[in-house]
């Protein structure tokens, strides 16, 4: 089955859209009171961190799928450096998302073997 050649402009626009989604999800997770201004004071605000995880996964998946179109774009260079660092560590995005950021702890999920 032949797939049409993707339009580089559409790939770039989609990457920017997904990047904004990560930003918005992070802002909402850090400020749930702004997302739910009328939330009752006696009820805990919902945890929106799962939206950040989902948005990051979609964004980095898109970057991975379209590296040949986006890698040279300066807007995405630091994100590709991040993906390259993960690969050098033998980790993936889920490892990073579940990591405590403690330099003494390995960058691995608890359900994966610790050996590298």
Secondary structure, DSSP 4 states (H G I P E B T S, - for coil): -PPPPPPHHHHHHHHHHHHHHHHHHHHHHH-HHHHTTT--TTSPPPP-HHHHHHHHHHHHHHHHHTHHHHTT-GGGHHHHHHHHHHHHTT--HHHHHH----TTS-SS-TTS-S--
